[in-house]
Each structure stands twice: as C-alpha cells, then as structure tokens.
Amino acid sequence: MIDPNREHFVKISDVDPDSLVQNIEVRGHKILADEPKSFPGGNDKGLSPTDFLLSSLGSCTSMTLRLYARLKKIPLEKIIVRLDRKASGEIIREIELIGNLTEEQRQRLFEISNKCPIHKALSNQIIINSELV
C-alpha cells in the first residue's frame, strides 16, 4: 500500500459516475482534471491528463533553468516554455530565454533544459508497477 504521508503522494478520485471530472489531491492542494468539451463526455472543468503531462514538463524545464541560472549567476530575466503534443505522441517544446545572454549561455541553458527530472523520466523507459487494492 502506498504511504499517504510521502512527499509525492497523489490521490485521484472521480467526482461522479456521470462525468469525467476527477478530484486530484497533493499535499493539501486540490485541483480538478477533466477533458475538453470536444472530447466525448468532457466538460472542461479542469486540465486534461495531456495538459498535466505538458505542464509537468514545462514547469520542470523552467524551474531547472531558473535554478541553474541562479547558481551560475547568468542574467536570465524570464523563461517562457511553450508545449504541444501531436497526435503521434510527439511533444514539441519551445524554450524562450529572455535576458542579456551570450550565445554560449543560451546554448548551455538549452543543454540544461534536457536535464530536468521530468524530461529524463519521459525520455527513458518508465516502469509503472500497478496493483489492485
């Protein structure tokens, strides 16, 4: 059984059997998941699973870049990450770095962007151990 006191414990429960809306609870934070209205049964009451996946990659990318820039005292003023997922499953990620940066700093930051934990997880084989409880 998963320990609910672990830092990365996430609990998802459906709101009602007639919708796709899901309650998500993480460390006291509560958010909703749903599918867009264009999806059969979707009511657009929250982010879709794909939205969460892309948001995880984008926010992890931005946080990793911010931490690296602070550590190396790189004058990075703003980071904008845009993501999209193609029907084939391919993820497109655009990274905009704003600040008085040299081309060398820009390239190093771009290299670092691929070192965020979510990028690493998505780029490698993921093992998911599921059990029915």
C-alpha positions in Angstrom: 0.0 0.0 0.0 1.3 3.5 -0.9 2.1 5.6 2.2 -0.1 8.8 2.0 2.5 10.7 4.0 5.1 10.5 1.3 6.0 13.8 -0.4 4.9 12.8 -3.8 1.7 11.0 -2.8 -1.1 11.9 -5.2 -4.7 10.8 -4.8 -7.2 10.9 -7.6 -10.9 10.2 -7.2 -13.8 10.6 -9.6 -16.4 13.2 -8.8 -19.4 11.2 -10.0 -20.0 8.3 -12.4 -21.8 10.5 -15.0 -18.8 12.8 -15.7 -15.1 12.5 -16.4 -14.2 15.1 -13.7 -11.6 13.9 -11.3 -10.5 15.3 -7.9 -6.7 15.5 -7.5 -5.2 16.0 -4.1 -1.5 16.6 -3.5 -0.1 17.8 -0.1 -3.3 19.7 0.7 -3.6 21.2 -2.8 -6.9 20.3 -4.6 -7.4 20.6 -8.4 -9.7 19.2 -11.0 -9.0 17.2 -14.1 -11.4 16.8 -17.0 -11.3 16.5 -20.7 -12.2 19.4 -23.0 -15.8 19.7 -24.3 -14.5 18.4 -27.7 -13.8 15.1 -26.1 -16.8 12.8 -25.6 -18.0 13.2 -22.0 -15.7 16.1 -21.3 -17.0 19.2 -19.6 -13.7 21.2 -19.5 -13.9 21.7 -15.7 -10.1 21.2 -15.3 -6.9 20.4 -17.1 -6.8 17.2 -19.2 -4.3 14.5 -18.5 -2.3 15.7 -21.5 -2.4 19.2 -20.1 -1.0 17.9 -16.8 1.8 16.0 -18.7 2.8 19.0 -20.7 2.5 21.3 -17.7 4.8 19.0 -15.7 7.5 19.0 -18.4 7.2 22.8 -19.0 7.3 23.8 -15.3 10.1 21.3 -14.6 12.1 22.7 -17.5 11.6 26.3 -16.3 12.5 25.5 -12.7 15.6 23.7 -13.8 16.7 26.6 -15.9 16.0 29.1 -13.1 18.0 27.1 -10.6 20.9 26.7 -13.0 20.9 30.4 -13.9 20.9 31.4 -10.2 23.7 29.0 -9.5 25.9 30.2 -12.4 24.8 33.9 -12.0 23.5 34.0 -15.5 21.4 37.2 -16.2 18.3 35.2 -17.2 15.3 37.6 -16.7 12.4 35.4 -17.9 11.8 31.9 -19.1 8.8 31.0 -21.3 8.2 27.4 -22.3 5.5 26.5 -24.8 4.4 22.9 -25.4 2.2 21.0 -27.7 1.5 17.3 -28.2 1.0 15.9 -31.6 -1.5 13.1 -32.4 1.6 10.9 -32.9 2.5 11.4 -29.3 5.5 13.6 -30.1 5.9 16.5 -27.7 7.0 19.8 -29.2 8.8 22.1 -26.7 9.8 25.7 -27.4 12.0 27.5 -24.9 12.3 31.3 -24.9 15.1 32.7 -22.8 14.9 36.5 -22.1 17.9 38.4 -20.7 21.2 39.8 -21.7 22.7 36.4 -22.5 25.7 35.4 -24.6 25.2 32.8 -27.3 27.3 30.5 -25.1 25.0 31.0 -22.1 21.9 30.4 -24.3 23.3 27.2 -25.6 24.3 26.0 -22.2 20.9 26.7 -20.8 19.3 24.8 -23.7 21.5 21.8 -22.9 20.5 22.1 -19.2 16.8 22.1 -20.2 17.0 18.4 -21.1 18.3 17.6 -17.6 15.1 18.3 -15.7 13.8 15.2 -13.9 10.5 15.1 -15.9 12.4 15.3 -19.2 14.6 12.5 -18.1 11.7 10.4 -17.0 9.8 10.9 -20.2 12.9 10.2 -22.3 13.7 6.9 -20.7 11.7 3.8 -20.2 9.3 4.3 -17.4 8.4 1.4 -15.2 4.9 1.6 -13.7 4.1 -1.1 -11.0 0.4 -1.3 -10.6 -1.6 -3.3 -8.1 -5.3 -3.7 -7.4 -6.2 -2.9 -3.8 
